[in-house]
């Protein structure tokens, strides 16, 4: 058709299009599930020989800052300003990806705890790194941190007769979780888009609609988790303290 070698495009037409399905997007939208995942990462830290505390801090950064996994693994301590409560993300996908992300209280405590434990927390050093100081690989994060953490979290949740995490949780699922957290604390879609480095509102509005439709008190629990105040797990009447000054990293 481009070179006028055919009189008409025989592949054009609605009936010739292949059927497609929208991929299922996963994220975590319950405070007790987030806590279970981070506690599971702390259990992995406790069993590790090196970089104890890094696993929990990494997953907390994905959940509470919404970084893409590539952005999180490229983060240096120069990009972490805990005094001002800002993460500088040097994005590579779009202009919007290069952004400043607000550090909420719960993440400030997690990163402060990891920084205190890290041997080399110089400005130019990677926040999350291998024993040799190199960048972690995405595949290792998934296979050695996230998947085992999900398995441990589900064991603990099921032992307490609680609903397990969604199947198919990925690092990007934790990025979507960040969007639901922002809506839970009352942020508007344009702000969420800016924090996530999005240029299209489609995903932000999809998560926004689901979060705003909840009537089970979960948005309030998520807000309390992010702000580091008391919250009651779903199905309980007792309040649980989300650690604000005490960082629960495996010792």
N, C-alpha and C positions, 0 to 999 in steps of 0.2 A: 504493500500500500504506500509506503514511504517513497518508493522509486517508481510508482505508477505502473507496476508490472502486473497488477491484478485489478480487475474492474470493480471488485467489492471485497470487503473483509468478511470472509465466511466464518470467522471465529467471533464476530461481534453479535451480541444479542443476549437478552436476559436468560434464555433457556440454556445457553452454552456455558454459563458461569458455574464453576464448581461450588457445591454447598460448603459453607464454612461454619464453624462454631466458635463462639467467644470463649477464650481460655478462662478457666476458673481462677479467680484471684483470691489469694489467701492472705489473711492478716490476723493478728491477735487483738480481740476487742474486749478482753476481760482482765481486770487488775490482778486477780489471783493467778491467772495463767501467765502473765508477765513475770510476776514474782516467782512462780514455780520455775520458769525458764532460767531466770537469773540465778536462782539458788542452785539449779542443776549445773550451771556454768561454774559456780563457786565450788561445787563438788568436784568437777573436773580439775579446777585449779589446785584443790587440796591433794589430788593424786598425782599432780605434775611434778617433775623434778626442777623445771625452770619456769620463769615468768609466771609465778603464781599470782593470780589476780588479773592477768591480762585477758583471760577468756571471758570472765564476767564483764569487765570493762568494755570489751569489744562489742559484746551483744547489747550491753546497755547503750552504747553509742549508736548502734543501728536502730534500736527501739526508740530512744528518747531524742535523737537528733535527725533521724531520717536520712542519713547519708547512704548513697549508693555504696555497695561493698568496695568498689574500686576507689571511691573517694575516702572511705574510712581507712583503707590500707595505705593510702598515700599521705595520710594526716601526719604532720610533724608537731612536736611540742611548741614550735613557734606559732602554729595555727590555733593553739588552745590558750585562750585568755580567760582563766577562771575568775580573775579579779573583776573583769567587766562582764563575765558571763556570756562570752561569744566564741563560737567556732568559726574560723575562716576556712571555707571550702573552696578549693581551687579546682573548679569543675572543668571538664574537657569536652562535654557533649554539646552544650549550647552556652550562649552568653548568660542565660538565666542560671545555669549550673554553677557559675562562679558567684558565691553568695556568702552572707553572714547568717549563721544559725544561732538563735538564742539558746543558751544553756540553762535549762530548768534546774531547780534545786536538786532533784533526785540524781540527775546526770552530773552535776557539779561535784557531788559527794563521791560518786563512783570514780570519776576521773582524778579527783584529788587523792583518793586512796591509792589508785594505781600509780600515780606520779610519785607518791611517797615511797612506794615499794620498788619502782623501776630503778635499776642501777645507773642507767645512762639516760637522763631526762633533759639533755641539753637541747637548746632550741632547734637545732638542725636534725636531731634524731627522730626516727619514726616512732610514733606513739605505740603502734602495734607491729612487732617485728619477730623475726626468727632469733634463735640463740646466737647466730652470727651477725645479727644486726641488719639483716636483709628484709625486704618486704615479704610479708606472708602471701601465699598463693590463695586464690579464691577457692580452689578445689580442696585445699587443706582446711580452710576455715569451715567449709561445708561438711567434710567427712570427719574431721577430728574435733570440731567444736560444736557446730550447730546440731548436726544429726544426733551425736551422743547426748547433748544437752536436752534435746526434745525427748529422747527415749527415757532419760532419767526423770525428767519432769512428768512425763505421762505415768511412769511407775508410781511416783509419789501421789499424783492426782487420783489415780485409780485406787490406790491403797486407802485414800481418804474418801472413797465413793464419790469423787468429783469427775466431771466431764473432762476427757483428755483434750489436748490441743488438736487443732485441725490437722488433717493429713496434708502432707506436701508443703510444710513450712520451709521457706528458703530465706536467704539473706534479704531478698527483695520483699518478702512478706513482712519483715520487720520494718522496712521503710514505709510500707503502707500502714503498719501499726502506728507509726509516728503521726500520720495524718489523722487517724481516729483519735489519738491523744490530744492533738491540737483542737479538734472540734469539741472534745469533752471539756476542755478548759475554756471554751467559749470563743475561740478564734474564728474569724470569717474566712471564707474560701480564698479571697485574694491574698491574705496573709499566709495561709497554708501553702498556696502555690509558690509564693516567694521563698518561704522557708525550705520547701522541697526542691526548688529549682525547676519548677514546671512552667511551660509556656502554654499548655492546653489545660482548660479547666475540667475536662471530661472525668478523669479519675478522681480528682478532688471532690467534684460534685457527687459522684457515685458513692464515695465513702461518706460524704457529708449527709446524704439522704438516709443512708442506713443508720448512722450514728444518731441523727436527730429523731429517728422513728422509735428509738428504744424507750421503754417505759419501766424498766426493771431496776432503775437506780444505778446502773453500771456507769453511765457518764459521770456521775458524782464520785463513784469509787475511783475511776480513772483520773479524775481531776485531783483527788486527794493523794493518789499515788505520785503523780507528777510533782505536786507541791510539797510532798514530804510530810503529810499530816495523817491523823488517824483515819482509818477506813475500815468498813466491815466487809469481809469476804462474802460473796453471794451464798445465800443459804445458811448464814450464821447470824447470830445476834451479838456476838462478842466482837469488839473492835480489835484490829491488829495494828500495831505500830509499824509504819513504813520508816525505815531508818533514815534519819536526816543527818545526824552527826555521827552515828555509828555506821561505818561502811562494812557491810557483811562480806568481806573477802576472806577466803580460807587462809588460816594462819598455819 
